[in-house]
């Protein structure tokens, strides 16, 4: 099933909230270079469905990458 633009915008907003929540809980910022380079935010309703789809993929990739890094640090903390 294909998502409608409205659904992608909603998912985009939810992912942004997940990212914010993760940063608050871990105290670590998420590297969002690729996402930010797109210049598409959940509030950018005038942007195309394709733009929001690219933003959703970039944001979800950034969040999951940071989760993996954080998980590795918790499982096997680095020695100082």
Backbone as a ProteinNet text record, in pm:
[ID]
protein_1_A
[PRIMARY]
XXXXXXXXXXXXXXXXXXXXXXXXXXXXXXXXXXXXXXXXXXXXXXXXXXXXXXXXXXXXXXXXXXXXXXXXXXXXXXXX
[TERTIARY]
83.7	0	87.6	57.2	131.2	76.1	167.6	125.2	85.6	-12.6	-52.1	41.1	45.1	130.9	98.8	-28	-69.7	-15.7	-17.7	33.3	184.8	255.5	401.2	436.6	360.7	384.7	361.4	258.2	230.6	344.6	388.4	499.6	625.5	650	764.7	761.1	645.7	630.2	653.3	601.3	620.8	768.2	838.8	981.8	1060.7	1022.1	1088.8	1070.3	952.2	926.8	1007.5	1017.6	1098.4	1244.2	1294.9	1432.2	1453.7	1360.4	1370.4	1366.9	1278	1266.1	1395.3	1451	1574.5	1687	1698.4	1803.2	1785.8	1662	1636.3	1673.5	1638.8	1665.4	1813	1885.3	2026	2121	2074.6	2161.7	2260.7	2242.3	2331.9	2256.4	2318.7	2252.1	2260.6	2161.1	2159.5	2221.8	2312	2374.2	2273.3	2231.9	2125.1	2171.3	2298.1	2352.1	2272	2249.9	2176.2	2034	1966.9	1829.2	1822	1910.8	1908.5	1941.8	2025.7	2062.2	1941.1	1840.7	1719.7	1633	1639.4	1561.2	1411.6	1371.8	1229.1	1197.4	1100.6	1057.3	913.5	866.7	727.5	628	665.8	577.3	585.8	672	689.4	581.7	457.2	346.4	341.1	407.9	411	509.3	597.8	696.7	629.1	691.3	629.4	631	550.1	546.4	683.8	749.6	883.4	983.4	973.3	1062.2	1041.9	916.3	887.7	933.2	918.6	963.8	1114.9	1189.4	1335	1370.5	1297.3	1322.9	1293.7	1186.3	1151.4	1262.1	1310.8	1418.5	1546.3	1582.3	1704.4	1693.5	1578.2	1558.6	1555.7	1486.4	1480.8	1617.7	1693.5	1828.8	1917.3	1908.2	1988.5	1952	1823.4	1778.3	1825.8	1806.1	1845.1	1996	2069.8	2216.2	2260.7	2204.2	2241.3	2197.6	2084.8	2040.5	2137.8	2187.8	2286.3	2414.1	2461.2	2583.2	2562.9	2451.3	2421.6	2409.4	2345.5	2330	2465.6	2554.6	2689.6	2764.4	2748	2816.5	2762.5	2634.1	2574.9	2616.6	2616.8	2653	2803	2883.8	3030.3	3087.6	3079.6	3129.2	3277.1	3310.1	3449.2	3527	3650.7	3737.6	3790.5	3799.6	3852	4000.8
-118.4	0	123.8	216.6	341.6	442.1	519.7	622.3	748.9	817.9	947	1052.8	1168.1	1277.2	1312.1	1322	1355.9	1254.3	1126.6	1021.8	1032.7	1064.7	1082.8	1201.1	1309.3	1426.2	1388.7	1311.7	1268.2	1179.4	1084	997.7	1080.4	1177.7	1267	1336.5	1387.3	1453.1	1357.9	1236.8	1137.6	1101	1084.2	1052.7	1167.2	1289.8	1405	1400.8	1364.5	1352.1	1238.6	1126.7	1014	1058	1128.9	1178.7	1272.4	1363.9	1456.6	1381.4	1284.7	1205.7	1127.5	1067.8	991.7	1082.4	1201.2	1295.4	1336.9	1359.2	1396	1283.2	1161.3	1046.4	1012.7	1025	985.1	1101.5	1221.8	1337.8	1352.2	1271.7	1273	1324.8	1415.4	1463	1359.3	1359.7	1272.7	1351.2	1287.6	1351.4	1353.1	1472.5	1487.6	1558	1542.6	1614.3	1589.8	1462.8	1430.1	1484.8	1463.8	1511.3	1663.2	1732.1	1878.4	1933.8	1862.6	1909.8	1909.7	1830.1	1824.9	1949.1	2010.6	2130.6	2107.2	1986.1	1951.8	1918.8	1986.9	1963	1912	1855.6	1808.9	1921.1	2042.9	2157.4	2210.8	2152.5	2197.3	2134.5	2170.1	2104.8	2137.7	2244.7	2281.3	2196.5	2124.6	2040.9	1914.7	1852.3	1737.9	1611.5	1517.3	1386.7	1320.6	1334	1277.4	1339	1469.9	1537.8	1484.3	1467.5	1415.2	1270	1193.8	1054.6	1048.3	1131.9	1136.7	1179.4	1275.3	1323.1	1213.5	1139.1	1029.3	924.1	888.1	788.6	840.9	965.1	1022	1032.2	1077	1091.8	956.1	859.9	727.5	661.6	681.6	627.3	690.6	820.5	889.9	842.1	826.6	782.4	640.1	550.4	410.6	394.8	473.8	469.1	510.6	617.7	664.9	565.1	499.9	397.5	280.5	241.5	132.5	171	292.2	340.7	343.6	397	406	267.7	175.5	39.3	-27.5	-9	-67	-10.9	118.1	181.1	129.5	99.3	47.8	-96.9	-176.2	-316.7	-333	-257.4	-267.1	-127.9	-69.5	67.2	77.8	190.8	216.1	255.8	205.9	239.9	381.3	453.9	591.5	593.9
0	0	0	-85.6	-94.2	5.3	62.1	156.8	81.8	135	81.3	138.8	75.8	122.8	268.6	299.5	436.8	536.9	501.4	589.3	605.7	497.8	506.7	596.3	584.1	668.4	814.9	841.3	978.4	1030.8	950.3	989.3	1011.8	927.1	939.9	1076.2	1113.3	1243.3	1359.7	1347.2	1453.6	1468.9	1357.1	1363.4	1426.3	1395.8	1457.5	1609.6	1654.6	1798.5	1860	1790.2	1837.6	1853.2	1753.5	1759.8	1876.9	1897.8	2011.6	2144.2	2154.7	2277.4	2304.1	2200.2	2213.4	2262.4	2203.6	2244.9	2390.6	2432.4	2571.7	2667.6	2631.5	2718.8	2728.7	2616.6	2616	2642.9	2621.3	2635.8	2521.5	2417.3	2301.6	2179.1	2105.4	1983.7	1871.2	1786.6	1669.4	1553.6	1481.2	1365	1251.4	1214.3	1115.5	988.3	951.9	836.6	708.3	676.3	553.2	558.8	671.4	689.2	676.4	745.6	742.2	604.7	529.2	395.3	300.5	332.6	249.4	266.3	384.4	409.2	416.1	450.3	459.6	604.7	660.5	798.1	795.8	905.3	907.9	879.2	909.2	885.4	743	660.7	521.3	431.8	458	388.6	239.5	199	57.1	-22.8	45.3	-23.7	-76.8	-173.6	-241.7	-155	-196.9	-132.7	-140.4	-254.2	-273.5	-176	-154.5	-59.5	82.1	121.5	255.8	268.5	163.9	166.6	187.8	116.5	133.8	275.5	329.9	466.2	568.5	547.6	638.9	639.3	521.7	514.8	580.3	553.6	611.9	763.6	812.8	956.7	1026	969.4	1032.4	1031.7	926.2	920.8	1028.8	1045.4	1147.3	1288.1	1314.5	1447	1475	1381.4	1405	1414.5	1337.2	1346.8	1487.1	1538	1672.3	1779	1759.7	1854.4	1858.9	1741.7	1738.1	1811.5	1789	1855	2005.6	2049.4	2192.4	2253.6	2182.5	2233.1	2250.8	2153.3	2164.1	2283.7	2309.5	2422.1	2555.3	2561.2	2683.8	2704.6	2599.3	2608	2634.6	2564	2578.8	2594.9	2715.4	2737	2699.2	2639.4	2603	2726.7	2735.6	2847.8	2828.2	2937.1	2928.9	2946.4
[MASK]
++++++++++++++++++++++++++++++++++++++++++++++++++++++++++++++++++++++++++++++++

